[in-house]
Amino acid sequence: MTSRRNNMKKIAIMGARGFVGKALTAHLQDKYTVYPITREQFSLLDEQAVTEFFEKENIDVVFHCANQGGSRKTGYDVAAPDVIGNNLKMFFNMERCLKDGMKLINFGSGAQYNKARDLVKVKEDTIGTVIPKDDYGYSKYVMSEYLGVRESSNKPGIIYNPIIFGLYGQGEDYTFKFISNAIMKNLLEMPIVINQNVVFDYLYLGDFLKVMDKLIEEDVPNREFNITPTESIDLCSIVEIINEIGDFKSEVTVKNPGLNYQYTADNTRLLENMGNDFVFTSYKEGIKELYDYYKENLDRLDTEAIRKDELLKYCKTKG
């Protein structure tokens, strides 16, 4: 925890070990009193421990970055016994502790729209028209439905639910996250294998953090909103950018024909929150910044894991 001056907000980051949690901690710790919480401190499934933490620390803003499921690296936790129950328990253990003036920034996922179909610039008011098939997506859907009901209640505190689709940047798991993984393969002069091409909305981490800054300091009109850039991109185009930036031109192989399910969202509500003059980092600029970081730090990274490429097997294919 950083030292605190009297005028500094107190911010808890639940799930501080993951990509988003680490990024938020690094970004906020010089401006606020930050509590990066991991399982070593306490489990979010422990109602008493969560309650005691909030009663003791008088937190102003909570970022809920912890969840179970949704990751290709863990095989999407399809064999986990209670993904829905655990995700909901973590959420409600925190939600019940909110007081007037507090903010909980919960993170939704494009999975709550049901990823087993094309999501083409989907809008928030269509959530629930198709129920998610997977447990992770269903738990995010239930939270979203609850938040809609909660807004019309007199419960204390404010909950924001930014819905993440693609997010990339320094600190993501380069062993399987596509953009970082492809950059690493290019730097290692390896071919890049794409299971199936697909169109994504990838938001650069720097833009994501600007949105979080706004949520901390201001009240915005839309509490649930897709957090996506306006421009979409397909995986093959990402590799073209990487090959253009790098000194080596990686050979590209696409294993399956056609396009996988599109994963993009309308960002009208986000722009209403941020202002229509908000400028997104271009894909070329964001990828270049990330490329330069990996190039500078290549000797400190696990290049052997990249060469083995063991996580490709978890990629899904649209038939």
N, C-alpha and C positions, 0 to 999 in steps of 0.2 A: 504494500500500500504506500502511496506517496504521502508526503507531509501535507498538512492541510492549513490553509489560511481561512479565516472566518467567513470570507465571502465566496468560497469555492463550493460549488455543488458537489454532493456526494453521489458517486455513480457506481453501481454494482454491475459487474459483467459476469453473468452466469454462463458457464461453459467457456471459460477464458482460455482453454487449451487449444481449441479449434481455430480454423482459419479466420473466421469473422471475429471471434473473441480476442484472439491475439492482436489482430489489426486494430480493433477498437481500443484495447489497452494501450498499445504503443501510441496511438493517435491522440488519446485523451489524457494520458497520465501527467502531462506537463501543464494542463489547463484546469484540471479538476482533481478532487480526491477520489481515486479510483480503487475499487475493491475487486480484483480479478479472482473470481471464485471457481475452483475446480473441485473434483470429488475429494481431494485431500482435505479441504476445509469441511465440507459436509455434502451430503447427497440431497439433491432437490426433491427426491422422493420421500425424504424424511420431513414430514409436516412440522414437527416440533422444532427441528433444527432450523428450518426456513423461517418459522415464526420468530424464534429467538434472535436470529440474525437481524431481521427487520426491526424488531423492537429495540434492539441495542444500538443500531447504527444510524437510525433516522435517515434512510436513503432518500435521495431526491428523484433519481432516474435509474431504472433497471433495464438492462439489455438482456433479453432471454435468448442466448445463443446455443443452448443445450437441447439436444433431441436424440431420439433413437430412430434408426432407419434412414432411408433416403440416400445412402452412400454406396456407390459402386464398389468402393474398396472393401466394404464389409459384406459384399454380396446382397446389398439392400436389406440385410437383417431379416431375410424371409423366414428363417428358422427361429427367430427370437420369439419367446413365449407371449409377450404382452406389449407390443410396440404401442398400440393405441392407448392402453391403460397407463403405461409409464409416461408417455408424452402428455397426456391429459392431467395426470397427477402433478407433474412438474409445473405445468402451467397454472393449475388452480391453486397449488400450494403458495404460489407467489401472488396470484390475483387476489386472493382473500386477504392479503396483508396490505393492500393499497390503502392509502389515506388521502385526504384532500391535498391537492398540490403535487402529488406524486405522479410520475409517468412510468408506465411499463411499455417498453418497445419490444414487442413480440415479433418474431419473424415468420411470415407465412412462406409458402412455397408454391411454385407453379403446379406442383403435384396435387394441390387441393382442387384444381380444375379437372383432374383425371388425365394423367399423361398418356394413357393408352389410346390416344387419338391425336389428330392434328390440333394443335393450339395455335391459331393464327390471329395474332393481335387481339387476344381475348380480353374482354372487359370485366371489371369486377362485378358488375350486376348480373353476370351469367354464372357466378359461383353457385353450385347446387343444381344446375340444370342437368348435369351428369355427375353422379356420385363416384368418387375415386374408388378404384378397385383394390389398390394396395393399402396396407395398414398405415404407413407413414402419411400418405396423401389424405387418407380418411381422418386421421387425427388432426391434421391441419385444417381440413374442411370443418370439423366439429368446432374447433376454436373460432374459426371465422363466423360460423353461424351464431355461436354464443356472443361474440362481440357485437353482432348486429342487434341482438336483443338487449345487451348491456347498455348500449348507447341511449336507449329510451328509459333506462332506470335511473335511480338516484344514487347508485353506488359511487363511492369516492374514487378519485384517481382517474387518470386518462390512460387508455391503452391504444397504442398505434400498432398497426399490423402491415408493415411493408412486405410485399409478396416478391420474393427473390426468384428469378429465373436463372440466367447464367451470370456468374460473378467471377472475375479473374483478377489476379494481381499478385504482388510479392507476398509470399507466405502461404500460398495455396499448396496443396500436396502435388508436387511436380511428378510424382510417380504414376499418377493416373489422370489428373485434371488436364483436359485436352490441350489448351493453349500452352501452358507451362511445359507439359510433356513433349509437345511438338517442338518447342524452342530448344529444349534440352537435346532432343534427338538430332536436331540440325547442328547444334554446337559440337556434338559427338560424331558428326558426319555419318549419321545413320539414315536409313530410309524411314519414311513416316507411313504407318499403316492406319487407314481409316476403315473401321468396320462397315459403316454405311454413311454416306453424306447426309447432312441434316442442317436445317436452317435454325439458328438460335438468336436470341437476344442476349448478348454478353455485355454486362456493365463493368466498367473499369473500377477497381477498388477505390481510387481517388475520388471518383464521382459519388460512389456509395457513401464515403465518409463525409462528404459535403452535405449530403441529405441527412445523415445522422446528426451533424452539427446543428442543422436547422431544427430537428425534432427536439433536441435538448433545450435549445434557447427560446423557441417560439412555439405557439400553438398554430397548427396549420388546419385548413378546412376539412381535408379528407384524412380520416384516421386509418382506413384500409386502402392501400393503393399498390398497384404494380410498380416495382422499382426496376425499370428497364430503359435502355436507350431507345431513341426513335428509330435508328437504323438497325436492321437485322443483318446477319452474315451467315454464310454456310462454311462448313469445316474446310472444304477445299480452298475457298478464298482466303481463309486464315493461313493455310500453309503457303499460299502464293505470297502473302505479305511477309511471312517468315523467310521464305527463299529470297525475296527481294532485299530484305534487310541484311541477311547473313552473307558471309563469304562463301559458304558452301550451299549448293543447290540439292536439297534432299529429294530423292526419288519418292514419288507418292503412289501408294497402292490403295485402291478402294475395293474391299473384299466383296461387297454386296451391291448390286445395282439399285438404281432408284434412290428415293429420299426416305429417310426415317421420319417419324412423326415430328412435325414442326413444333417448335417450343418458343413462341413469341407472344408478347402481350402489349396491349394498348397502354400508353403512358400519359393519357390526358390528365388523370388525377395527380400524378406526380408533378407534372408541369404546373398545374394549378397550385400545388403546395410550394413549389420552388420558384415560380415565376416563369413565364414563357420565354424569357431571355436567358434561361439557364443553358449553358453550353456543355454538351457531352464531349468527353475525350474521344477523338476519332480512334477507330480500331488500329490504324497504322501507328498513331502516336502512342497509344497504350501498349501495343505489342512491342514497339521499339524500346520503350522504357523498361519493360519486363525482360526483353532480350539482353539489353545492356547489363541489367542486374545479374542475370544468370552467367553471362560471359565473364563478368568480373569475379564471380564467386564460384566458378565451376570446380575448382580444385577442392572446395569444402563441401561439395554435394555428393550424394550417393549415386554416382554414375553407373554403378553395377546394377542397381535396381532398374535403371532406364534401359540398359542393354538387355536385361532379362524380359522386360515388358510382360510380366506375369498377369497384370490386371486387364489386359485386352480381352480375356475370355469372358469377362463380366459384361461387356458391351451387348446391348440388346439390338435386335434386328427387326425391322418392320417387314412382314412377309408380303 
